[in-house]
Each structure stands twice: as structure tokens, then as C-alpha cells.
Amino acid sequence: QVTLRESGPALVKPTQTLTLTCTFSGFSLNTPAMCVNWIRQPPGKALEWLARVDWEDDKFYSTSLKTRLTVSKDTSKNQVVLTVTNVDPVDTATYYCARGSGERYDYWGQGTLVTVSS
Amino acid sequence: QSALTQPRSVSGSPGQSVTISCTGTSSDVGGYNSVSWYQQYPGKAPKLILYDVNKRPSGVPDRFSGSKSGNTASLTISGLQPEDETDYYCCSYAGSHTSVFGIGTKVTVL
């Protein structure tokens, strides 16, 4: 079955770089139309789409955050990595990775809460 | 990419129907038939309940239905049940391989 799991630090300091890893199983990122997305949710607030990497290794980013985001994939390890540079307390959120199939996010990880604080 | 507009809350009695609207622009909701809806319980990951405006994934009850007119998509929950009380988010393709979510709606079962 399809599973995704996010991992990374629970606490980062302002101005540091946050690196999150999504480890998945049950599907291949070599399959046409497949992608892995990063989506975040600040406490008590709405979901926000951040970035995606697709089966052709094309990368796409949120317009408002694109200068701070980098997404990459390691197909051999079934992993997708998101980096967020120069973090700020407003980046405090639960970060989810989700499989994209077409334009739907059909499987999600459980999420990882990242707090930005000094 | 501005967040799609949803009502903050809707409510209904068990057995009734409720409809949640999701309003965007011609650059997202109005431009594509790629609207999806997610159900999220507190502390849990979102769950896909509708995609491509009105398609249901396997296992999602047919009480959940979707539609779209112009720049507004809608989710209707018919025969409201107590377990439907939670948060719902719409999401639309916004061009250039990007997506935008709605602000979320809390459904209360009276």
C-alpha cells in the first residue's frame, strides 16, 4: 500500500535552513503523472501548497515562497527532500508530503510539526 | 496565488444537507476542472474526498458531491451525519503546475 512519512527537526532557529525528508513506498516517482508535493499548515490555520517534484524531475514552487524553497528527489531511496532557507517564526507549521496523481493529493503523510524559535 | 474563499463555518442538523462554497478566479477554479476537496479531523492529515470537481475516490460515501459554476466550486454533504463534523478544504489547480487551497470551512452538526 502507499505510505508517506515526513522526517526532520522539530525545532529550528530563525535564519537557519530547514531540511525535511519525505520517505515513501508503494509507488514509484518514475511513473508518468506521479509527483510528490509539500504542503504546510500553521497551527489553527489553513493548508498552503508549497512545492512539487514530478516523475520527470521537474520542480514547481509556490510563487510567494519560491526564492526560499528547493525540492529534490532521490528515486533510488524513494525520498523527496524540501529545504526552506532563512526560516522565520511564521514558518512554524505542520509540514505534510502528499502524493499527487493528476491534480489530486490522494495519499498524505502524518505530518511533522516544525517550530521556528530562538 | 491568493487562498480560495470559503465560508468559515456552516452548520446543519443530522439528515440535512449543507453546501460549502469555494470561490476563486478565472486563473484557478474558473480556469480548470481540477478542484479537489479534503476532509481534516483535528490532529490528522487531510483526506481526499472529491477530485476533478465531482469524482469520488473509492470508499468515500456518495453523500459527498461536488459541482462548479464559473469561479465557484461547491461541496454538498447530503444526509449530514455526526461524523461529518470537522474541517473541509478545497483546492484548485492554479496553472504552471501549482495549486492553491481554500481557507477552510468548519462543519458543525447541530
HADDOCK unambig.tbl for C-alpha pairs under 7 A between the chains (distance, minus, plus):
assign (segid A and resid 46 and name CA) (segid B and resid 103 and name CA) 5.23 0.50 0.50
assign (segid A and resid 46 and name CA) (segid B and resid 104 and name CA) 6.03 0.50 0.50
assign (segid A and resid 47 and name CA) (segid B and resid 101 and name CA) 6.23 0.50 0.50
assign (segid A and resid 48 and name CA) (segid B and resid 101 and name CA) 6.13 0.50 0.50
assign (segid A and resid 49 and name CA) (segid B and resid 99 and name CA) 6.17 0.50 0.50
assign (segid A and resid 49 and name CA) (segid B and resid 100 and name CA) 6.16 0.50 0.50
assign (segid A and resid 49 and name CA) (segid B and resid 101 and name CA) 6.89 0.50 0.50
assign (segid A and resid 60 and name CA) (segid B and resid 97 and name CA) 6.34 0.50 0.50
assign (segid A and resid 60 and name CA) (segid B and resid 98 and name CA) 6.74 0.50 0.50
assign (segid A and resid 61 and name CA) (segid B and resid 98 and name CA) 6.86 0.50 0.50
assign (segid A and resid 62 and name CA) (segid B and resid 98 and name CA) 6.70 0.50 0.50
assign (segid A and resid 63 and name CA) (segid B and resid 1 and name CA) 6.96 0.50 0.50
assign (segid A and resid 103 and name CA) (segid B and resid 34 and name CA) 6.12 0.50 0.50
assign (segid A and resid 103 and name CA) (segid B and resid 93 and name CA) 6.68 0.50 0.50
assign (segid A and resid 104 and name CA) (segid B and resid 36 and name CA) 6.36 0.50 0.50
assign (segid A and resid 104 and name CA) (segid B and resid 51 and name CA) 6.09 0.50 0.50
assign (segid A and resid 105 and name CA) (segid B and resid 48 and name CA) 6.69 0.50 0.50
assign (segid A and resid 106 and name CA) (segid B and resid 48 and name CA) 5.72 0.50 0.50
assign (segid A and resid 108 and name CA) (segid B and resid 45 and name CA) 6.53 0.50 0.50
assign (segid A and resid 109 and name CA) (segid B and resid 45 and name CA) 6.93 0.50 0.50
assign (segid A and resid 110 and name CA) (segid B and resid 44 and name CA) 6.78 0.50 0.50
assign (segid A and resid 110 and name CA) (segid B and resid 45 and name CA) 5.50 0.50 0.50
assign (segid A and resid 111 and name CA) (segid B and resid 45 and name CA) 6.72 0.50 0.50
